[in-house]
């Protein structure tokens, strides 16, 4: 291929030609909207560090689900914001905790029209903010598995379609799978956060759910961004334990990891477009430095190009509106 006989721009001069050969698409069915749940009624409290995102009581969460579905978004992931906390997160295992209660009401309202994914972790429910039970100043892996498995069974009984453990404990997929299977929930899929880095991009999320550690950090269980290989072992282990799809978090700064997982494993991949990524776009747009819609749609398409099948994003509603407008 030599210029001038070959002119690659010939395939770009005409919009219809460009459309013909574009091979990366974002569909509304790819989008998963996070929802933050709080106790009470008629509560819609904006999260200061997540402009346009809210803590919602169950009644308002149901209204938001209606709005999402009207735009064509049919998947959500639920996070609980608990005012009551304990040492181990055992409070999350109660059928009366906020997320199981919300799942029951959402499923009663929408049934199979809406895919309900439940995040499984203890950090919103522990008084120290870590993702499990503390023993000798560190999270005890195996004690934490017991709580995660109990919490998972509670969520499955409430009607969750999918469970998404985000704790990064070793063996959690196997432990949860065994608990579900022995309790008659062998059809319930597990989508673990198989690749979750100890990232500074989570700051606004921790504000949203009140889950920042009181002491220390999460580097003994979340992955180091300075390590370029261990993600392969994490994914392989989760798949061997029964994972049905995997979540990679964060997304934007880790598109190389998304792509390498796509190359190495034949498994559905969900990229998590995290709170810090959302806030950077929102903040820059508010200052007039970027065009929010253009940067958003470019970013989401890049995640699909890297190999993601689906994307958890706080922008799900906005993306769906953009797609519906046909002007993207």
Residue pairs with C-beta under 8 A, 6 or more apart in sequence:
10 17
11 17
11 18
11 21
12 18
24 301
24 304
24 305
25 304
26 297
26 300
26 301
26 304
26 311
26 319
26 323
27 323
28 71
28 72
28 73
28 74
28 319
28 320
28 323
29 72
29 74
29 75
30 304
30 308
30 309
30 310
30 311
31 73
31 75
31 310
31 311
31 313
31 316
31 319
31 320
32 75
32 76
32 77
32 115
32 117
32 270
32 310
32 311
32 312
32 313
32 316
33 68
33 73
33 75
33 76
33 77
33 313
33 314
33 316
33 317
34 53
34 76
34 77
34 78
34 79
34 312
34 313
34 314
35 56
35 61
35 64
35 65
35 76
35 77
35 78
35 79
36 47
36 53
36 54
36 55
36 56
36 79
36 81
36 208
36 209
37 55
37 56
37 57
37 58
37 61
37 78
37 79
37 80
37 81
37 98
37 99
37 102
38 45
38 55
38 56
38 57
38 81
38 83
38 98
39 57
39 83
39 98
40 57
41 57
41 58
41 59
42 57
42 59
42 60
43 55
43 56
43 57
43 60
44 54
44 55
44 56
44 57
44 60
45 54
45 55
46 52
46 53
46 54
47 53
47 54
47 55
47 204
47 207
47 208
48 207
49 203
49 204
49 207
49 208
49 275
49 279
50 204
50 205
50 207
50 208
50 275
50 278
50 279
50 314
51 279
51 282
51 283
51 286
52 282
52 314
53 208
53 278
53 314
54 60
54 64
55 81
55 208
56 64
58 98
58 101
58 102
58 105
58 106
61 102
61 106
62 105
62 106
62 109
65 76
65 106
65 109
65 110
65 114
67 317
68 74
68 76
68 316
68 317
68 320
69 110
69 113
69 114
71 317
71 320
71 321
71 324
72 320
72 323
72 324
73 316
73 317
73 320
74 113
74 114
74 115
75 114
75 115
75 117
75 310
76 106
76 114
76 115
76 116
76 117
77 117
77 118
77 119
77 164
77 312
78 99
78 102
78 103
78 116
78 117
78 118
78 119
79 99
79 119
79 124
79 208
79 209
80 92
80 97
80 98
80 99
80 102
80 124
80 125
80 209
81 98
81 124
81 208
81 209
81 210
82 91
82 92
82 97
82 98
82 124
82 125
82 210
84 91
84 125
85 91
85 125
85 126
85 127
86 125
86 126
86 127
87 126
87 127
87 128
87 133
87 134
88 122
88 126
88 132
88 133
88 143
88 144
88 147
89 121
89 122
89 123
89 125
89 126
89 132
89 133
89 147
89 151
90 125
90 147
90 150
91 97
91 125
92 99
92 122
92 124
92 125
92 147
92 151
92 154
93 147
93 150
93 151
93 154
94 100
94 154
95 101
95 154
95 157
95 158
97 125
97 154
99 118
99 119
99 155
99 158
100 154
100 155
100 157
100 158
101 158
103 116
103 118
103 155
103 158
103 159
103 160
104 158
104 159
106 114
106 116
107 114
107 116
107 158
107 159
115 161
115 162
116 159
116 160
116 161
116 162
117 160
117 161
117 162
117 163
117 164
117 191
118 155
118 158
118 160
118 162
118 163
118 164
119 164
119 166
120 148
120 151
120 152
120 155
120 163
120 164
120 165
120 166
120 167
120 176
121 131
121 148
121 165
121 166
121 167
122 130
122 131
122 132
122 133
122 144
122 147
122 148
122 151
122 167
123 129
123 130
123 131
123 167
123 209
123 211
123 213
124 209
124 210
124 211
126 132
127 214
128 134
128 213
128 214
128 215
129 210
129 211
129 212
129 213
129 214
130 139
130 213
130 216
130 218
131 139
131 144
131 166
131 167
131 168
131 169
131 218
131 221
132 139
132 140
132 141
132 143
132 144
132 147
132 148
132 167
132 169
132 221
133 139
133 140
133 143
133 144
133 147
134 140
135 143
137 216
138 220
139 169
139 220
139 221
141 169
141 170
141 171
141 221
142 171
144 167
144 169
144 172
145 169
145 171
145 172
145 175
146 175
148 165
148 167
148 169
148 172
148 175
148 176
149 175
149 176
149 178
149 179
150 179
152 163
152 165
152 176
152 179
152 180
153 179
153 180
153 183
153 185
155 163
156 163
156 180
156 183
156 185
156 188
157 185
160 188
161 188
161 189
162 188
162 189
162 190
162 191
163 176
163 180
163 188
163 189
163 190
163 191
164 190
164 191
164 192
164 193
164 247
165 172
165 173
165 176
165 190
165 192
165 193
166 192
166 193
166 196
166 247
166 249
167 193
167 221
168 193
168 196
168 218
168 221
168 222
168 223
169 221
170 237
171 241
172 192
173 190
173 192
173 237
173 238
173 241
173 242
173 243
174 241
174 242
176 190
177 190
177 241
177 242
180 186
180 188
180 190
189 244
189 245
190 242
190 243
190 244
191 243
191 244
191 245
191 246
191 247
191 270
192 238
192 243
192 246
192 247
193 246
193 247
193 248
193 249
193 272
194 231
194 234
194 235
194 238
194 239
194 243
194 246
194 247
194 248
195 223
195 231
195 234
195 235
195 246
195 247
195 248
195 249
195 254
195 257
195 261
196 222
196 223
196 247
196 248
196 249
197 222
197 223
197 224
197 225
197 249
197 250
197 254
198 217
198 218
198 219
198 222
198 223
198 224
198 225
199 222
199 225
199 249
199 250
199 253
199 274
199 276
200 276
201 250
201 253
201 274
201 275
201 276
201 277
202 250
202 274
202 275
202 276
203 275
203 276
204 275
204 276
204 278
204 279
205 211
205 274
205 275
205 276
206 212
208 275
223 230
223 231
223 234
224 230
225 253
225 254
231 257
231 260
231 261
232 260
232 261
232 264
235 246
235 261
235 264
235 265
235 267
236 265
238 246
239 246
239 265
239 267
243 267
244 268
245 267
245 268
245 269
245 270
245 309
246 261
246 265
246 267
246 268
246 269
246 270
247 269
247 270
247 271
247 272
247 312
248 254
248 257
248 258
248 261
248 269
248 270
248 271
248 272
248 308
249 271
249 272
249 274
250 272
250 273
250 274
250 276
250 277
251 258
251 271
251 272
251 273
251 274
251 277
251 303
251 308
251 311
252 273
252 277
252 299
252 302
252 303
253 277
255 302
255 303
255 306
256 306
258 269
258 271
258 303
258 306
258 307
258 308
259 306
259 307
261 267
261 269
261 307
262 269
262 306
262 307
263 307
268 309
268 310
269 307
269 308
269 309
269 310
270 308
270 309
270 310
270 311
270 312
271 303
271 306
271 308
271 310
271 311
271 312
272 311
272 312
272 313
273 299
273 300
273 303
273 311
273 312
273 313
273 314
273 315
275 314
277 299
278 313
278 314
278 315
281 290
281 292
281 295
281 296
281 299
281 315
282 292
284 290
284 295
285 291
285 292
285 295
293 318
293 322
293 328
296 315
296 318
296 319
296 322
297 319
297 322
297 328
300 311
300 313
300 315
300 319
303 311
304 311
313 319
322 328
